[in-house]
Every structure is written in C-alpha cells, then in structure tokens.
Amino acid sequence: MQVIGYARVSTDDQNLDLQINALRKAGCSKIFYDRGISGRVFERPGLGAAMSSLRPGKMFVVWRLDRLGRSLPNLIDFIDQLGKQNIAFLSLTENIDTKSSGGRLIFHIMGALAEFERTLISERTKAGMEAARLKGTHLGRHPSMSANDVQQALKAMNAGEPIDVVARQYDISTRTLRRHIMKMNAL
C-alpha cells in the first residue's frame, strides 16, 4: 500500500522536521506540506496536492489531527470522504487508523461527539433567541428606514420625485423603498 503523508505549520518560522521525520518513519513514500497556513482553512496548496495524488487503496497519514484541521466537524467530513474513496487514514499521535476496527470505532465516536456538539450549539442559540424575543429585543437586521423616513420619501415621490432618486437619497435600492412603502400601507 502506498502511504502519502501531510504536514503543516501555521507560521513560516515554525519547523516541519518533527512531523516529516515521524511521517518518514511511518513509511510515507511522498510527503506534502503547507507552511504558514492556518488549520481553519481546508483549501491549501500542499493538502490539495496530497489529495490529488491519493487513489483508492492508498493511505493518508498525518502526524496529529490538528495538523490537518482545527474544526472537528470538518475533520470528520474530510476523513469520511477519504473512506468513501477507499483511502485509509492514519493519525500517528492519536493512533487513529481507519484500516482497523478500533480506529474506525474511535473515528465514529468522534463523529458522534461532533454531531452532539453541533446539536448543543443549535439548541443554545435557539434558547438565546427565544429569551431575547421574550425581553422584546429586536433580532436580525434593523430596518433601513424609519417610519418618518418612509413618510418623507412618500411625500417626495408624491411631489414628482422619481423613485430611484428618492431611494438614492436614503442609500437604499428602489426595491427596498417599495417594500417599506408596502409595509407602511399594510398598517
């Protein structure tokens, strides 16, 4: 089985030697790397080149999961995509090897924890929004025009001012101005 390695450091002055040595020791025939790129982004030249070289039956190896990325949900999705392409994954430090049943178990537990985390965040967000509504706090964007602004705009338009000129005076689109007028007429 061909083994492809990937290493990353966040800043240009950090050293890749530790990761590269560990990847070589793990049997990587090719090692791709990125230097000075954050783990938040999965669009990286070295990672892209590594992914282009991977084929079914190969193995993708990283020294540690955080070298691949910071977001657990993104890591889970990434590793899941590898599995769907019949590409094995190995993280040396965490000893996660998707070729073994134990490695797959750990991977699925991580996935379940990531899903649990997403659900908790969603529930907290909804509860916070409901609490704000109950206190009378306005949620979302504030209106681009006040009721007085809409009345003044209507007066200008009734006096013969074109709608596009009036909209520009309030730094809004004609569509937004029409929406405010319709809302006011509905009241």
C-alpha positions, -999 to +999 in steps of 0.1 A: +000+000+000+014+034-009+014+058+020+011+096+015+020+120+043+009+155+050+025+181+074+016+217+082+029+245+103+009+277+110+038+302+106+068+304+083+092+304+112+080+270+126+099+238+117+084+208+099+113+184+108+095+167+137+064+159+115+084+149+084+106+126+104+076+109+120+059+106+086+090+090+071+092+066+100+056+057+093+066+047+058+054+076+037+067+075+002+056+111-006+051+139+019+033+171+011+033+201+034+020+236+039+039+263+057+024+295+072-013+285+066-039+282+093-057+249+100-091+267+098-089+266+060-090+233+041-081+250+008-043+247+010-018+240-018+001+212-001-031+195+011-046+198-024-015+182-040-017+154-015-053+148-022-047+148-060-021+120-055-044+098-035-061+069-052-082+040-038-062+016-018-037+042-006-032+056+029-032+092+040-011+099+071-008+130+094+014+134+125-015+148+145-052+156+137-047+193+143-021+194+115-050+185+092-075+210+106-090+226+137-127+220+133-138+186+144-169+185+121-147+195+091-122+168+101-149+142+104-163+152+069-128+151+054-119+117+068-154+104+059-147+115+023-114+096+023-133+064+034-158+068+007-129+069-018-115+037-002-085+057+011-073+047+046-064+074+072-038+073+100-031+099+126+001+089+143-002+108+176-038+099+183-033+064+169-064+066+147-062+041+119-093+036+098-079+003+085-085-012+119-119-018+136-107+001+167-096+031+146-130+031+129-147+029+163-127+059+176-135+078+144-172+071+147-172+081+184-155+114+173-182+119+147-210+113+173-194+138+196-191+164+168-228+159+160-237+162+197-217+194+199-235+209+168-269+200+183-260+216+217-248+248+199-281+249+179-302+244+210-283+271+229-287+295+200-324+289+197-329+293+235-310+326+235-330+339+206-363+330+223-351+347+256-342+378+236-377+378+219-394+375+253-375+405+265-386+424+235-352+426+219-352+430+181-335+402+163-320+404+129-311+434+108-325+468+118-349+484+093-330+505+067-357+533+070-376+547+100-414+553+097-406+590+094-382+583+066-408+564+047-433+592+051-408+618+038-399+595+009-436+592+000-440+630+001-411+634-022-425+608-046-460+624-045-443+657-053-430+641-085-395+629-075-386+597-093-384+566-070-348+559-080-337+594-070-356+591-036-341+557-030-305+570-036-312+598-010-317+571+016-289+549+003-312+520-005-325+502-035-358+510-052-369+475-042-362+482-005-381+515-007-411+498-023-410+471+004-411+498+031-439+517+015-459+484+011-453+476+048-465+511+058-496+509+036-504+475+052-505+491+087 
